[in-house]
């Protein structure tokens, strides 16, 4: 939560951090690329002092949408 000064006093601003991870093709099915991205993104958020809830991490591992239908 941030507190910022405004012309009429102070305002409290709540930030929510979302992490979206995507790899377009996972030939092995191991999700190694997405897991590596997850580790890198969460490490960056930690360095920046940003809290990320586990429910705010979204993974798209090799999902392809063709004509509105999901194919894996």
PAKEDREN-635913 format. One record per residue (C-alpha): residue number from 1; residue in three letters; x, y negated, z negated. Coordinates in nm, 3 decimals, padded with zeros to 5 digits. Layout:
# PAKEDREN-635913
num NUM&residu ALA&east X&north Y&up Z
...
# end
This chain:
# PAKEDREN-635913
num 1&residu UNK&east 00.000&north 00.000&up 00.000
num 2&residu UNK&east 00.132&north -00.345&up 00.092
num 3&residu UNK&east 00.056&north -00.680&up -00.063
num 4&residu UNK&east 00.101&north -00.983&up 00.159
num 5&residu UNK&east 00.064&north -01.351&up 00.088
num 6&residu UNK&east -00.202&north -01.535&up 00.284
num 7&residu UNK&east -00.304&north -01.898&up 00.296
num 8&residu UNK&east -00.589&north -01.822&up 00.055
num 9&residu UNK&east -00.393&north -01.601&up -00.188
num 10&residu UNK&east -00.287&north -01.242&up -00.143
num 11&residu UNK&east -00.429&north -00.954&up 00.053
num 12&residu UNK&east -00.382&north -00.584&up -00.007
num 13&residu UNK&east -00.328&north -00.384&up 00.307
num 14&residu UNK&east -00.357&north -00.007&up 00.313
num 15&residu UNK&east -00.159&north 00.172&up 00.581
num 16&residu UNK&east -00.221&north 00.523&up 00.707
num 17&residu UNK&east 00.053&north 00.699&up 00.898
num 18&residu UNK&east -00.039&north 00.962&up 01.155
num 19&residu UNK&east 00.213&north 01.189&up 01.325
num 20&residu UNK&east 00.125&north 01.341&up 01.663
num 21&residu UNK&east 00.357&north 01.612&up 01.791
num 22&residu UNK&east 00.337&north 01.749&up 02.142
num 23&residu UNK&east 00.529&north 01.978&up 02.368
num 24&residu UNK&east 00.385&north 02.043&up 02.712
num 25&residu UNK&east 00.519&north 02.395&up 02.751
num 26&residu UNK&east 00.623&north 02.653&up 02.493
num 27&residu UNK&east 00.739&north 02.956&up 02.688
num 28&residu UNK&east 00.840&north 03.158&up 02.382
num 29&residu UNK&east 00.540&north 03.074&up 02.163
num 30&residu UNK&east 00.776&north 03.007&up 01.871
num 31&residu UNK&east 00.673&north 02.641&up 01.831
num 32&residu UNK&east 01.041&north 02.560&up 01.774
num 33&residu UNK&east 01.028&north 02.233&up 01.970
num 34&residu UNK&east 00.723&north 02.106&up 01.784
num 35&residu UNK&east 00.865&north 02.211&up 01.447
num 36&residu UNK&east 01.187&north 02.023&up 01.527
num 37&residu UNK&east 00.983&north 01.715&up 01.622
num 38&residu UNK&east 00.786&north 01.748&up 01.297
num 39&residu UNK&east 01.104&north 01.759&up 01.088
num 40&residu UNK&east 01.252&north 01.460&up 01.274
num 41&residu UNK&east 00.934&north 01.251&up 01.247
num 42&residu UNK&east 00.880&north 01.324&up 00.878
num 43&residu UNK&east 01.247&north 01.246&up 00.805
num 44&residu UNK&east 01.209&north 00.912&up 00.984
num 45&residu UNK&east 00.892&north 00.832&up 00.788
num 46&residu UNK&east 01.072&north 00.916&up 00.463
num 47&residu UNK&east 01.363&north 00.684&up 00.554
num 48&residu UNK&east 01.114&north 00.406&up 00.627
num 49&residu UNK&east 00.933&north 00.468&up 00.298
num 50&residu UNK&east 00.613&north 00.581&up 00.470
num 51&residu UNK&east 00.399&north 00.850&up 00.309
num 52&residu UNK&east 00.247&north 01.106&up 00.546
num 53&residu UNK&east -00.026&north 01.338&up 00.425
num 54&residu UNK&east -00.002&north 01.694&up 00.562
num 55&residu UNK&east -00.355&north 01.651&up 00.700
num 56&residu UNK&east -00.227&north 01.353&up 00.904
num 57&residu UNK&east 00.022&north 01.563&up 01.106
num 58&residu UNK&east -00.127&north 01.681&up 01.435
num 59&residu UNK&east 00.041&north 01.943&up 01.652
num 60&residu UNK&east -00.030&north 02.005&up 02.022
num 61&residu UNK&east 00.192&north 02.294&up 02.119
num 62&residu UNK&east 00.162&north 02.380&up 02.486
num 63&residu UNK&east -00.210&north 02.305&up 02.513
num 64&residu UNK&east -00.310&north 02.222&up 02.869
num 65&residu UNK&east -00.640&north 02.060&up 02.961
num 66&residu UNK&east -00.761&north 02.138&up 03.312
num 67&residu UNK&east -01.099&north 01.998&up 03.420
num 68&residu UNK&east -01.197&north 01.946&up 03.056
num 69&residu UNK&east -01.122&north 02.305&up 02.953
num 70&residu UNK&east -00.837&north 02.387&up 02.716
num 71&residu UNK&east -00.597&north 02.656&up 02.833
num 72&residu UNK&east -00.307&north 02.794&up 02.630
# end
